[in-house]
Amino acid sequence: MSRCVVLSAKEAEDKYIASVHTQRHVKLIKNISSKKFNSRRLRIASNFNSIYFNKGSSEAASLAAGSLIEVSEKVAKGDLDSAIAIVRPPGHHAEPDEAMGFCLFNNVAIAANFLLNERVDYAVLFFVNVNSLFDFGSFYPARDDGSYCMIGEGPGAGYNINVPWEQGQCGDADYIAVWDHVLFPVAESYNPDIIMISAGFDAALGLMGCFKWFKLRFFSFSCDFKRFLLEQSQIGKFVS
């Protein structure tokens, strides 16, 4: 901690949240903690997939998104070399029009859109560490979003890369091979101005999914990742 610059949390402006989420969704999350929702807050939460609301949800969601915008801007400006926003709720499962998987706003998407609109010289590359997908998509959220054939659409076609895993059939060699032969080459050729990592903990060592079969230390591997990009493209700008 002595080597870190600790920043205070900051709420996100509605216009930045609305650049990613629908007005209906923004309105719900911004008001769900108010008194008028006291009697129906839990019932509303039950309409979503793995969501829990309480009296602090609105403020927490705004602070999480705003804090990531804040550190992203500082990294983009060069005030910081890299940054991690340790926030709750996370954002990696949140959809444009609904909360999902303990996520209310998609924090990284909001921050990325902020950079693209406020700093037009920036191109943003996502390395999203979200789910382990196996058994034909039966793991959360049991949809085809994580399938290898989901490569994006419209102007984004070809810019989305998913790496699905099979439960119990993947190990360290598979994980390293994907980075060495797929993700590292893509990162090198794309040569982004900044890398934003939507760091969900679904794939953390010791949790469910095929990742329980891995024995390598993910923190060590993430350091190798940063060293690789520093050597290959001199990017050096990371936000998570």
C-alpha positions as CSV (number, residue, x, y, z in Angstrom):
1,M,0.0,0.0,0.0
2,S,2.9,2.4,0.6
3,R,3.6,2.3,-3.1
4,C,0.1,3.1,-4.1
5,V,-1.8,6.4,-4.5
6,V,-5.1,5.9,-2.7
7,L,-8.0,7.9,-4.2
8,S,-11.4,8.7,-2.7
9,A,-14.5,7.2,-4.3
10,K,-16.5,9.5,-6.6
11,E,-20.0,9.1,-7.9
12,A,-20.6,8.9,-11.6
13,E,-22.6,11.5,-13.5
14,D,-25.9,10.2,-14.9
15,K,-24.9,11.1,-18.4
16,Y,-21.9,8.8,-18.4
17,I,-24.0,5.9,-17.0
18,A,-26.7,6.6,-19.6
19,S,-24.1,6.3,-22.4
20,V,-24.1,2.6,-21.7
21,H,-27.4,1.8,-20.0
22,T,-31.0,2.5,-20.9
23,Q,-32.8,5.3,-19.2
24,R,-35.2,2.9,-17.6
25,H,-32.4,0.9,-16.0
26,V,-30.5,4.0,-14.8
27,K,-33.7,5.3,-13.2
28,L,-34.3,2.0,-11.4
29,I,-30.8,1.7,-10.0
30,K,-30.6,5.4,-9.0
31,N,-33.9,5.1,-7.1
32,I,-34.0,1.5,-5.8
33,S,-32.6,2.6,-2.4
34,S,-35.2,5.3,-1.8
35,K,-38.0,4.9,0.8
36,K,-40.7,4.4,-1.8
37,F,-39.1,1.1,-2.7
38,N,-38.8,-0.2,0.9
39,S,-41.8,-2.5,0.6
40,R,-41.0,-3.9,-2.8
41,R,-37.2,-3.8,-3.1
42,L,-36.8,-7.5,-2.5
43,R,-39.6,-8.4,-4.9
44,I,-38.1,-6.3,-7.7
45,A,-34.7,-7.9,-7.1
46,S,-36.3,-11.4,-7.5
47,N,-37.1,-10.4,-11.1
48,F,-33.4,-10.4,-11.9
49,N,-30.8,-13.1,-12.1
50,S,-28.7,-13.2,-8.9
51,I,-29.4,-9.7,-7.7
52,Y,-29.9,-8.3,-4.2
53,F,-30.9,-4.7,-3.5
54,N,-30.7,-2.8,-0.2
55,K,-30.7,0.7,1.1
56,G,-27.2,1.3,0.0
57,S,-27.3,-0.1,-3.5
58,S,-27.9,3.1,-5.4
59,E,-25.0,5.0,-3.8
60,A,-22.7,2.0,-4.1
61,A,-23.5,1.5,-7.8
62,S,-22.8,5.1,-8.6
63,L,-19.6,5.2,-6.6
64,A,-18.3,2.0,-8.3
65,A,-18.8,3.4,-11.8
66,G,-17.6,6.9,-10.9
67,S,-14.4,5.6,-9.2
68,L,-13.5,3.6,-12.3
69,I,-14.1,6.7,-14.5
70,E,-11.9,8.7,-12.1
71,V,-8.9,6.3,-12.2
72,S,-9.3,5.6,-15.9
73,E,-9.0,9.3,-16.7
74,K,-5.9,9.6,-14.5
75,V,-4.2,6.7,-16.2
76,A,-5.2,8.1,-19.7
77,K,-3.7,11.5,-18.8
78,G,-0.5,10.0,-17.5
79,D,-1.0,10.9,-13.9
80,L,-0.9,7.2,-13.0
81,D,0.8,4.3,-14.8
82,S,-1.9,1.9,-13.9
83,A,-4.8,1.6,-11.5
84,I,-7.2,-0.8,-9.9
85,A,-10.6,0.2,-8.6
86,I,-11.5,-2.1,-5.7
87,V,-15.2,-1.5,-5.8
88,R,-18.5,-3.2,-5.1
89,P,-20.8,-3.9,-6.8
90,P,-18.8,-5.4,-9.6
91,G,-19.9,-4.7,-13.2
92,H,-18.9,-7.5,-15.5
93,H,-22.3,-9.2,-15.7
94,A,-24.5,-6.0,-16.0
95,E,-26.4,-5.7,-19.3
96,P,-27.4,-2.4,-20.9
97,D,-31.0,-2.8,-19.7
98,E,-30.8,-5.0,-16.6
99,A,-28.8,-5.9,-13.5
100,M,-27.3,-9.4,-13.3
101,G,-25.0,-11.5,-11.3
102,F,-24.5,-9.0,-8.4
103,C,-23.7,-6.3,-10.9
104,L,-25.8,-3.2,-11.2
105,F,-23.9,-1.0,-13.7
106,N,-21.2,-2.2,-16.1
107,N,-18.4,-0.2,-14.6
108,V,-15.7,-0.9,-17.2
109,A,-18.0,-0.3,-20.1
110,I,-19.0,3.1,-18.7
111,A,-15.4,4.1,-18.1
112,A,-14.3,2.9,-21.6
113,N,-17.1,4.8,-23.2
114,F,-16.1,7.9,-21.2
115,L,-12.5,7.7,-22.5
116,L,-13.7,7.1,-26.1
117,N,-16.0,10.1,-26.0
118,E,-14.0,12.5,-23.8
119,R,-10.6,11.5,-25.2
120,V,-11.2,10.7,-28.9
121,D,-7.6,9.8,-29.5
122,Y,-8.1,6.7,-27.4
123,A,-8.8,3.1,-28.6
124,V,-9.6,0.7,-25.8
125,L,-8.9,-3.0,-25.7
126,F,-10.8,-5.2,-23.3
127,F,-9.4,-8.3,-21.7
128,V,-12.4,-9.5,-19.8
129,N,-11.9,-12.1,-17.1
130,V,-15.5,-13.1,-16.3
131,N,-16.7,-16.6,-16.6
132,S,-15.6,-20.1,-17.1
133,L,-17.9,-21.5,-19.7
134,F,-18.3,-25.3,-20.0
135,D,-20.8,-28.1,-20.5
136,F,-22.3,-26.3,-23.5
137,G,-22.8,-23.1,-21.6
138,S,-24.5,-24.6,-18.5
139,F,-22.4,-22.4,-16.2
140,Y,-23.6,-19.0,-15.1
141,P,-25.3,-17.2,-16.8
142,A,-26.1,-20.2,-19.1
143,R,-26.3,-18.3,-22.3
144,D,-24.3,-18.3,-25.5
145,D,-22.6,-14.9,-24.8
146,G,-19.3,-16.7,-24.0
147,S,-19.3,-19.0,-27.0
148,Y,-16.3,-19.0,-29.3
149,C,-18.6,-18.1,-32.2
150,M,-19.8,-14.8,-30.6
151,I,-17.4,-12.5,-32.3
152,G,-19.3,-9.2,-32.1
153,E,-21.7,-7.6,-34.5
154,G,-22.1,-4.6,-36.6
155,P,-19.0,-2.3,-36.5
156,G,-17.7,-4.5,-33.7
157,A,-17.8,-7.7,-35.7
158,G,-14.5,-9.6,-35.3
159,Y,-13.4,-7.6,-32.3
160,N,-14.7,-9.9,-29.6
161,I,-12.8,-13.1,-28.7
162,N,-14.2,-15.6,-26.2
163,V,-12.2,-18.5,-24.9
164,P,-14.6,-21.2,-23.5
165,W,-13.2,-23.9,-21.2
166,E,-14.4,-27.4,-20.6
167,Q,-14.9,-28.5,-17.0
168,G,-12.2,-30.8,-15.7
169,Q,-10.4,-30.9,-19.1
170,C,-8.3,-27.7,-19.0
171,G,-5.1,-27.2,-17.1
172,D,-2.1,-24.8,-16.9
173,A,-0.8,-25.8,-20.3
174,D,-4.2,-24.9,-21.9
175,Y,-4.4,-21.6,-20.1
176,I,-0.9,-20.6,-21.1
177,A,-1.3,-21.8,-24.7
178,V,-4.4,-19.5,-25.1
179,W,-2.4,-16.5,-24.0
180,D,0.7,-17.3,-26.0
181,H,-1.0,-18.3,-29.2
182,V,-4.3,-16.3,-29.2
183,L,-4.5,-13.4,-26.7
184,F,-0.9,-12.1,-26.6
185,P,-0.7,-11.9,-30.4
186,V,-4.0,-10.1,-30.7
187,A,-2.9,-7.6,-28.0
188,E,0.4,-7.0,-29.8
189,S,-1.2,-6.5,-33.2
190,Y,-4.0,-4.3,-31.9
191,N,-1.5,-2.1,-30.0
192,P,-4.1,-0.3,-27.9
193,D,-3.6,3.0,-26.1
194,I,-4.9,1.5,-22.8
195,I,-6.0,-1.9,-21.5
196,M,-9.1,-2.2,-19.3
197,I,-9.7,-5.4,-17.4
198,S,-13.2,-6.2,-16.2
199,A,-11.9,-8.3,-13.3
200,G,-14.8,-10.5,-12.2
201,F,-13.8,-13.0,-9.6
202,D,-15.7,-15.9,-11.2
203,A,-12.5,-17.3,-12.5
204,A,-10.4,-16.8,-9.3
205,L,-8.2,-19.7,-8.3
206,G,-10.1,-22.1,-6.0
207,L,-13.6,-21.1,-7.2
208,M,-15.8,-23.3,-9.3
209,G,-15.4,-24.0,-13.0
210,C,-12.5,-25.5,-14.8
211,F,-10.2,-23.0,-13.1
212,K,-10.1,-25.2,-10.0
213,W,-7.8,-27.5,-12.1
214,F,-5.3,-24.8,-12.6
215,K,-2.3,-24.7,-10.3
216,L,-0.4,-21.7,-11.7
217,R,-0.5,-18.4,-9.7
218,F,-2.7,-16.0,-11.5
219,F,-1.1,-13.0,-10.0
220,S,2.3,-14.1,-11.3
221,F,0.8,-14.7,-14.7
222,S,-0.8,-11.3,-14.8
223,C,2.7,-9.8,-14.1
224,D,4.0,-11.7,-17.1
225,F,1.1,-10.3,-19.1
226,K,2.0,-6.7,-18.2
227,R,5.7,-7.4,-18.8
228,F,4.9,-8.8,-22.3
229,L,2.9,-5.8,-23.3
230,L,5.5,-3.4,-22.0
231,E,8.2,-5.2,-24.0
232,Q,6.1,-5.6,-27.2
233,S,4.2,-2.4,-27.5
234,Q,5.2,0.0,-24.8
235,I,1.6,0.4,-23.7
236,G,2.0,0.3,-20.0
237,K,-1.4,1.7,-19.3
238,F,-3.7,-0.6,-17.3
239,V,-7.0,-0.1,-15.5
240,S,-9.0,-2.8,-13.7
